[in-house]
């Protein structure tokens, strides 16, 4: 269909076009005037990324991209809507209860039903590239719209606090139970350590182990010394069968040295007497007897020294045996004491581990307890909703403009649709196309030509006007 044919169709069916156009506009205006007026109130809240006063750090969920979307879902949740119903006591109204019974037949919960109605009138949208969330509520009463918007904002803040406090309370309760269990375990381990220390006499600052170790070292040194002495005495005792006079003990004896000196003097005196007086002189006999006596005394003293070496060896052997036995007993005592110290150290480590666990749980319990008592949240009310001065819907001018555009397209479309269902020949070209023969001329009445020229000069573009003017001549 060409544009000329389209204009001819509109000209022929203009009553249908204008009828539909007028009907659509009339219905839009009538509906706008008849619709109940709605008032819109807006409250704004800010989800601030501030540090946790207990932990001292920024909450990690505030750094995530989906945090604002999560807050929008929380505001639009039934939990917040039910809180609004309870806060404003809307479920206690007899009219609301009657509407609920008429709508649901008394099934379900009036609070849930009313919360669903409120959520339908609620629009929650975050501001672009910011943490501001706008809570928009539309309601027939302007005062009620503002009250409901503010109630949703406050309910969201309270719910946000609950979402932070409830888990903290659960954690605090759990940590409290764990703290009691760990405290009982700590006290039991501490009592076990105290009982063991009382039984063994070991204390945390016990110095017995150091003393026993020092005693063990002394016995070891004494044993080494007495073994050296025993070996030395045995070696000297083995030398008795040889030259006794060359023994160090004999050489070091002052008595034997004195006797030997007297023996040397007597021998010299005997030699003088034998030279001067002769061997038969009484002095010679006397001196000779004195020399024999001195030699006997030297032999006796040497024998005593040799005999003392044997007794010294026996004494050293006995002392070595006694010290070895004392050393073995001391080793056993030190080992037992070390074992007791090791057991005490294990018990002490158990007590320290229980203490650390108890301290960690107590710290988390205190932190969770503080968090459960917090009344601060990341959501803050930015602006409160005020009672709107004018209604937001219906918008008469907008609805009329939309009805004009829609009515125009609907009327034109209807005219074209009717033409397609019932086509007509409205021009010479169409007639020539339908018959398939050339058109030689047409006969038109004078009045028809005049009406066509008037209509063309008013509504048609210049080129159809000239064609109709030529045809009407």
HUTADA-V167081 format. One line per field, one symbol per residue. ss: DSSP state (a for helix, b for strand, c for the rest). phi: phi as a letter, one per 20 degrees, with the letter a starting at -180 (. if undefined). psi: psi as a letter, one per 20 degrees, with the letter a starting at -180 (. if undefined). Layout:
# HUTADA-V167081
ss=???
phi=???
psi=???
This chain:
# HUTADA-V167081
ss=ccaaaaaaaaaacaaaaaaaaaaaaaaaaaaaaacccbbbbbbbbbbcccbccccccbcaaaacccaaaaaaaaaccaaaaaaaaaaacaaacaaaaaaaaaaacccccaaaaaaaaaaacbbbbbcccccbbbbbbbbccaaaaaaaaaaaaaaaaaaaaaaaaaaaaaaaaaaaaaaaaaaaaaaaaaaaaaaaaaaacccccccaaaaaaaaaaaaaaaaaaaaaaaaaaaaaaacccccaaacaaaaacaaaaaaaaaaaaaaaaaaaaaaacccccaaaaaaaaaaaaaaaaaaaaaaaaaaaaaaaaaaaaaaaaaaaaaaaaaaaaaaaaaaaaaaaaaaaaaaaaaaaaaaaaaaaaaaaaaaaccccccbbbbbcccccccccbccaaaaaaaaaaaaaaaaaaaaaaaaaaccccccaaaaaaaaccccccccccaaaaaaaaaaaaaaccaaaaaaaaaaac
phi=.fffffffffffdfffffffgffffffffffffefffdddccdccceeedfffeembfffffeefefffffffffeeffffffffffelffeefffffffffedmnendfffffffffffedcdbffflbeededdcdbfeffffffffffffffffffffffeegfffffffffffffffffffffffffffffffffemedfdfdfffffffffffffffffffffffffffffffeffeeffefgfffeffffffffffffffffffffffeedofeffffffffffffffffffffffffffffffffffffffffffffffffffffffffffffffffffffffffffffffffffffffffffffdfcdbfecfecefdffecfebfdffffffffffffffffffffffffffcfcecbffffffffmcfeerbdcfffffffffffffedefffffffffffee
psi=prhghghhghhhkhhgghggghgggghggghhhhqpppppqpqpqpnpmrqphghkrpphhiiqhjgghghghghjqhggghhgghgikhijphgghghghhgikjqbphggghhgghhhjppppqqpkrjpppopppqhphghggghghhhghhggghhgghhgghhgggggghgghggghgggghghhhgggghhhgikprhkpjhggghgghghghgggggghhggghghghhhiihibohijqhhghiphghhgghghgghhhhhhggghgghrijqhhghghhhgghgghghghghghggghhhghhggghgghggghgghgghhgggggghgghhgghhghghgggghgggggghhghggghgghijqkqripppgpqpqpqhrqhqqoggghgghhggghghggghgggghhhhmqqojrhghghhghjqqphrqpqqghghghghghghghqrghhghghhhhi.
